[in-house]
Amino acid sequence: MRLVLLPLILFSEFASGLTVEAQDKTELVSPVASRFAPMANPFFAREIEFQGRMGDDKIRMHLQPKTEDRDSVEGSYVVAGGKRNQGKKIFLAGEVSGNKLSMEESEDGVDVSGQWDGELKDNVIRGIWQSDDGKVSKEFVLELLPVSKKPTKSRTSK
């Protein structure tokens, strides 16, 4: 708890014009590390990308920890070929409990349009997606994509 509160205290004192010096610099949390709320499962403690299938649809999903809620994630996915939602992002928000992931989705950013319930095992999430009315359900399998590196420009030409 102390590690979480220290950056808030330092920021509030800085913002009010007071000078604060940390006695033990090892207690400071870097801005990058403190950007997201803590996660009990380290797999979900960073931004991650998945690719896979939901029923017959190919999808690509982005998830990241929520900044304000412990063990919560948010993100979006897109159905390849625009079969659903004309290729626009479908928003996600949910919770992580151990290796279990439970998320609601929203096509318009307001109303719930579906529910995702899955389990992580060996960098793969498997589970069931269900429509908001419960009339349609589909199995999904999502594989973690490796962290992509930005391409570097070569100075030499062929």
LINQUI-V410664 format. One record per residue. N is the residue number from 1. RES is the residue in three letters. PHI is phi in whole degrees, -180 to 180 (* if undefined). Layout:
n=N res=RES phi=PHI
n=N res=RES phi=PHI
//
This chain:
n=1 res=MET phi=*
n=2 res=ARG phi=-62
n=3 res=LEU phi=-66
n=4 res=VAL phi=-76
n=5 res=LEU phi=-76
n=6 res=LEU phi=-56
n=7 res=PRO phi=-61
n=8 res=LEU phi=-66
n=9 res=ILE phi=-66
n=10 res=LEU phi=-61
n=11 res=PHE phi=-65
n=12 res=SER phi=-66
n=13 res=GLU phi=-73
n=14 res=PHE phi=-64
n=15 res=ALA phi=-64
n=16 res=SER phi=-88
n=17 res=GLY phi=94
n=18 res=LEU phi=-88
n=19 res=THR phi=-96
n=20 res=VAL phi=-126
n=21 res=GLU phi=-118
n=22 res=ALA phi=-79
n=23 res=GLN phi=-75
n=24 res=ASP phi=-122
n=25 res=LYS phi=-67
n=26 res=THR phi=-70
n=27 res=GLU phi=-82
n=28 res=LEU phi=-74
n=29 res=VAL phi=-103
n=30 res=SER phi=-66
n=31 res=PRO phi=-58
n=32 res=VAL phi=-68
n=33 res=ALA phi=-68
n=34 res=SER phi=-92
n=35 res=ARG phi=-63
n=36 res=PHE phi=-113
n=37 res=ALA phi=-69
n=38 res=PRO phi=-62
n=39 res=MET phi=-124
n=40 res=ALA phi=-69
n=41 res=ASN phi=-99
n=42 res=PRO phi=-62
n=43 res=PHE phi=-58
n=44 res=PHE phi=-95
n=45 res=ALA phi=-83
n=46 res=ARG phi=-145
n=47 res=GLU phi=-71
n=48 res=ILE phi=-138
n=49 res=GLU phi=-122
n=50 res=PHE phi=-127
n=51 res=GLN phi=-139
n=52 res=GLY phi=176
n=53 res=ARG phi=-131
n=54 res=MET phi=-125
n=55 res=GLY phi=63
n=56 res=ASP phi=-91
n=57 res=ASP phi=-87
n=58 res=LYS phi=-85
n=59 res=ILE phi=-134
n=60 res=ARG phi=-130
n=61 res=MET phi=-126
n=62 res=HIS phi=-118
n=63 res=LEU phi=-131
n=64 res=GLN phi=-152
n=65 res=PRO phi=-65
n=66 res=LYS phi=-72
n=67 res=THR phi=-75
n=68 res=GLU phi=-110
n=69 res=ASP phi=-122
n=70 res=ARG phi=-62
n=71 res=ASP phi=57
n=72 res=SER phi=-123
n=73 res=VAL phi=-126
n=74 res=GLU phi=-146
n=75 res=GLY phi=169
n=76 res=SER phi=-162
n=77 res=TYR phi=-146
n=78 res=VAL phi=-132
n=79 res=VAL phi=-88
n=80 res=ALA phi=-60
n=81 res=GLY phi=81
n=82 res=GLY phi=65
n=83 res=LYS phi=-61
n=84 res=ARG phi=-125
n=85 res=ASN phi=61
n=86 res=GLN phi=50
n=87 res=GLY phi=79
n=88 res=LYS phi=-80
n=89 res=LYS phi=-63
n=90 res=ILE phi=-110
n=91 res=PHE phi=-82
n=92 res=LEU phi=-130
n=93 res=ALA phi=-155
n=94 res=GLY phi=-173
n=95 res=GLU phi=-125
n=96 res=VAL phi=-116
n=97 res=SER phi=-134
n=98 res=GLY phi=65
n=99 res=ASN phi=-100
n=100 res=LYS phi=-95
n=101 res=LEU phi=-126
n=102 res=SER phi=-132
n=103 res=MET phi=-137
n=104 res=GLU phi=-102
n=105 res=GLU phi=-119
n=106 res=SER phi=-145
n=107 res=GLU phi=-76
n=108 res=ASP phi=-106
n=109 res=GLY phi=82
n=110 res=VAL phi=-126
n=111 res=ASP phi=-91
n=112 res=VAL phi=-71
n=113 res=SER phi=-115
n=114 res=GLY phi=-175
n=115 res=GLN phi=-132
n=116 res=TRP phi=-113
n=117 res=ASP phi=-133
n=118 res=GLY phi=-147
n=119 res=GLU phi=-135
n=120 res=LEU phi=-88
n=121 res=LYS phi=-152
n=122 res=ASP phi=54
n=123 res=ASN phi=64
n=124 res=VAL phi=-129
n=125 res=ILE phi=-107
n=126 res=ARG phi=-121
n=127 res=GLY phi=179
n=128 res=ILE phi=-124
n=129 res=TRP phi=-101
n=130 res=GLN phi=-135
n=131 res=SER phi=-65
n=132 res=ASP phi=-61
n=133 res=ASP phi=-89
n=134 res=GLY phi=78
n=135 res=LYS phi=-81
n=136 res=VAL phi=-124
n=137 res=SER phi=-136
n=138 res=LYS phi=-140
n=139 res=GLU phi=-76
n=140 res=PHE phi=-133
n=141 res=VAL phi=-137
n=142 res=LEU phi=-124
n=143 res=GLU phi=-103
n=144 res=LEU phi=-64
n=145 res=LEU phi=-91
n=146 res=PRO phi=-63
n=147 res=VAL phi=-63
n=148 res=SER phi=-84
n=149 res=LYS phi=-102
n=150 res=LYS phi=-68
n=151 res=PRO phi=-65
n=152 res=THR phi=-97
n=153 res=LYS phi=-87
n=154 res=SER phi=-87
n=155 res=ARG phi=-84
n=156 res=THR phi=-94
n=157 res=SER phi=-119
n=158 res=LYS phi=-91
//
